[in-house]
Amino acid sequence: NTTPTALVTDARLRHVARRLVESDEAIADIALETGLSNLAHLYRLFRRTYGMSPGAWRRRHHAVITPGG
């Protein structure tokens, strides 16, 4: 019982999470590429979904992929 909007938002957030780890691209650029141009909204959605800010997500997961980095 998920709405179409929730499905799209979930897909966008998964894309943002993946791009944060795979690239060093600015969060604002990733947000625009994903269709989430309002950064405050992105940060709220991301924190609600993943329990941390996009920057914290990048730091935590990027360190896992690039040991010593």
Residue frames as a rotation matrix with the C-alpha (Angstrom) as fourth column:
ASN 1
0.568 0.823 0.000 0.00
0.823 -0.568 0.000 0.00
0.000 0.000 -1.000 0.00
THR 2
-0.315 -0.751 -0.580 2.60
0.581 -0.636 0.508 2.51
-0.750 -0.177 0.637 -1.09
THR 3
0.700 0.572 -0.428 1.75
0.072 -0.652 -0.754 5.63
-0.711 0.497 -0.498 -3.07
PRO 4
0.689 -0.444 0.573 3.40
0.677 0.112 -0.727 6.36
0.259 0.889 0.378 -6.41
THR 5
0.686 -0.428 0.589 4.97
-0.384 -0.900 -0.207 9.46
0.618 -0.084 -0.781 -4.87
ALA 6
0.644 -0.435 0.629 6.52
-0.596 0.230 0.769 7.41
-0.479 -0.871 -0.111 -2.08
LEU 7
0.698 -0.376 0.610 7.92
0.533 0.841 -0.092 4.93
-0.479 0.389 0.787 -4.60
VAL 8
0.653 -0.450 0.610 9.52
0.400 -0.479 -0.781 7.71
0.644 0.754 -0.133 -6.64
THR 9
0.662 -0.394 0.638 10.92
-0.675 -0.683 0.279 9.39
0.326 -0.615 -0.718 -3.52
ASP 10
0.706 -0.387 0.593 12.37
-0.182 0.710 0.680 6.08
-0.684 -0.588 0.431 -2.34
ALA 11
0.658 -0.459 0.596 14.03
0.751 0.458 -0.477 5.49
-0.054 0.761 0.646 -5.71
ARG 12
0.656 -0.404 0.637 15.46
-0.032 -0.859 -0.512 9.01
0.754 0.315 -0.576 -5.69
LEU 13
0.672 -0.391 0.629 16.87
-0.735 -0.256 0.628 8.61
-0.085 -0.884 -0.459 -2.19
ARG 14
0.698 -0.442 0.563 18.46
0.287 0.894 0.345 5.27
-0.656 -0.079 0.751 -3.07
HIS 15
0.631 -0.464 0.621 20.07
0.648 -0.125 -0.752 6.93
0.427 0.877 0.222 -6.09
VAL 16
0.651 -0.383 0.656 21.36
-0.484 -0.875 -0.030 9.81
0.585 -0.297 -0.754 -3.94
ALA 17
0.734 -0.360 0.575 22.75
-0.453 0.372 0.810 7.36
-0.506 -0.856 0.110 -1.36
ARG 18
0.660 -0.483 0.575 24.55
0.645 0.757 -0.106 5.37
-0.384 0.441 0.811 -4.07
ARG 19
0.599 -0.414 0.685 25.96
0.427 -0.559 -0.711 8.48
0.678 0.718 -0.158 -5.79
LEU 20
0.810 -0.298 0.506 27.22
-0.561 -0.645 0.519 9.87
0.172 -0.704 -0.689 -2.49
VAL 21
0.580 -0.583 0.569 29.40
-0.122 0.629 0.768 6.80
-0.805 -0.515 0.294 -2.07
GLU 22
0.494 -0.332 0.803 30.41
0.786 0.565 -0.250 6.30
-0.371 0.755 0.541 -5.70
SER 23
0.240 -0.357 0.903 31.41
0.678 -0.604 -0.419 9.88
0.695 0.712 0.097 -6.47
ASP 24
-0.512 -0.426 -0.746 32.89
0.808 -0.532 -0.251 13.02
-0.290 -0.732 0.617 -4.96
GLU 25
-0.459 0.443 0.770 30.26
0.459 -0.624 0.632 15.12
0.760 0.644 0.083 -6.73
ALA 26
-0.925 0.130 0.357 28.70
-0.340 -0.701 -0.627 17.89
0.169 -0.701 0.693 -4.66
ILE 27
-0.697 0.716 0.039 25.54
0.501 0.525 -0.688 16.96
-0.513 -0.460 -0.725 -2.79
ALA 28
-0.077 0.680 -0.729 23.69
-0.322 -0.709 -0.627 19.83
-0.944 0.186 0.273 -4.48
ASP 29
-0.458 -0.154 -0.875 24.64
-0.887 0.020 0.461 18.47
-0.054 0.988 -0.146 -7.92
ILE 30
-0.983 0.137 -0.121 23.53
0.134 0.990 0.036 14.96
0.125 0.019 -0.992 -6.99
ALA 31
-0.446 0.866 -0.226 20.25
0.308 -0.089 -0.947 16.37
-0.840 -0.492 -0.227 -5.70
LEU 32
-0.094 0.385 -0.918 19.63
-0.736 -0.648 -0.196 18.26
-0.670 0.657 0.344 -8.95
GLU 33
-0.745 -0.279 -0.606 20.49
-0.634 0.579 0.512 15.19
0.208 0.766 -0.608 -11.03
THR 34
-0.912 0.384 -0.148 17.95
0.411 0.860 -0.301 13.23
0.012 -0.335 -0.942 -9.00
GLY 35
-0.276 0.852 0.445 15.17
0.356 -0.340 0.871 15.81
0.893 0.399 -0.209 -9.24
LEU 36
0.496 0.365 -0.788 15.42
0.862 -0.102 0.496 16.97
0.100 -0.925 -0.366 -5.63
SER 37
-0.028 -0.553 0.833 16.38
0.509 -0.725 -0.464 20.60
0.860 0.411 0.302 -6.15
ASN 38
0.568 0.241 0.787 15.34
-0.504 -0.654 0.564 21.75
0.651 -0.717 -0.250 -2.65
LEU 39
-0.353 -0.854 -0.381 18.33
-0.159 0.456 -0.876 20.81
0.922 -0.249 -0.297 -0.49
ALA 40
-0.621 0.181 0.762 16.50
-0.783 -0.142 -0.605 21.33
-0.001 -0.973 0.230 2.81
HIS 41
0.504 0.864 -0.002 13.83
-0.859 0.501 -0.105 18.88
-0.089 0.055 0.994 1.64
LEU 42
0.393 -0.459 -0.797 16.46
-0.271 0.771 -0.577 16.38
0.879 0.443 0.179 0.51
TYR 43
-0.669 -0.714 0.208 18.25
-0.382 0.090 -0.920 16.58
0.638 -0.695 -0.333 3.87
ARG 44
-0.242 0.670 0.702 14.96
-0.937 0.028 -0.349 16.03
-0.253 -0.742 0.621 5.77
LEU 45
0.734 0.551 -0.398 13.99
-0.657 0.724 -0.209 13.05
0.173 0.415 0.893 3.61
PHE 46
0.123 -0.788 -0.603 17.47
-0.249 0.564 -0.787 11.56
0.961 0.247 -0.127 3.73
ARG 47
-0.732 -0.407 0.546 17.79
-0.588 -0.026 -0.808 11.90
0.343 -0.913 -0.221 7.51
ARG 48
0.099 0.862 0.497 14.32
-0.943 0.241 -0.229 10.42
-0.318 -0.446 0.837 8.03
THR 49
0.813 0.244 -0.528 15.13
-0.485 0.787 -0.382 7.47
0.322 0.567 0.758 5.76
TYR 50
0.364 -0.793 -0.489 18.78
0.203 0.580 -0.789 6.77
0.909 0.188 0.372 6.60
GLY 51
0.812 0.067 -0.580 19.11
0.578 0.050 0.814 8.28
0.084 -0.996 0.002 10.08
MET 52
-0.043 -0.846 -0.532 21.92
0.600 -0.447 0.663 10.67
-0.799 -0.291 0.526 9.14
SER 53
0.462 0.149 -0.874 22.69
-0.415 -0.835 -0.362 13.56
-0.784 0.530 -0.324 6.83
PRO 54
0.993 -0.114 -0.008 23.89
0.039 0.396 -0.917 12.96
0.108 0.911 0.398 3.27
GLY 55
0.355 -0.921 0.162 27.37
-0.703 -0.377 -0.603 14.19
0.616 0.100 -0.781 4.25
ALA 56
-0.037 -0.315 0.948 27.58
-0.894 0.434 0.109 11.80
-0.446 -0.844 -0.298 7.19
TRP 57
0.799 0.380 0.466 26.38
-0.124 0.863 -0.490 8.96
-0.589 0.334 0.736 4.94
ARG 58
0.835 -0.525 -0.166 29.13
-0.211 -0.027 -0.977 9.76
0.509 0.850 -0.134 2.45
ARG 59
0.028 -0.879 0.476 31.83
-0.937 -0.189 -0.293 9.89
0.347 -0.438 -0.829 5.11
ARG 60
0.128 0.076 0.989 30.74
-0.706 0.707 0.038 6.65
-0.696 -0.703 0.144 6.74
HIS 61
0.776 0.298 0.556 30.29
0.085 0.824 -0.560 4.62
-0.625 0.482 0.614 3.56
HIS 62
0.806 -0.563 -0.183 33.09
-0.387 -0.267 -0.882 6.12
0.448 0.782 -0.433 1.52
ALA 63
0.006 -0.819 0.574 35.53
-0.998 0.031 0.055 5.10
-0.062 -0.573 -0.817 4.28
VAL 64
0.339 0.194 0.921 34.27
-0.298 0.950 -0.091 1.52
-0.892 -0.244 0.380 3.99
ILE 65
0.965 0.086 0.246 34.88
0.201 0.355 -0.913 1.44
-0.166 0.931 0.325 0.24
THR 66
0.490 -0.837 0.242 38.23
-0.003 -0.280 -0.960 3.22
0.872 0.470 -0.140 0.35
PRO 67
0.786 -0.200 -0.585 40.11
0.618 0.303 0.725 1.98
0.032 -0.932 0.362 3.43
GLY 68
-0.219 -0.902 -0.372 42.54
0.904 -0.331 0.272 4.50
-0.368 -0.276 0.888 4.77
GLY 69
-0.569 0.032 0.822 40.62
0.581 -0.692 0.429 7.27
0.582 0.721 0.375 2.98
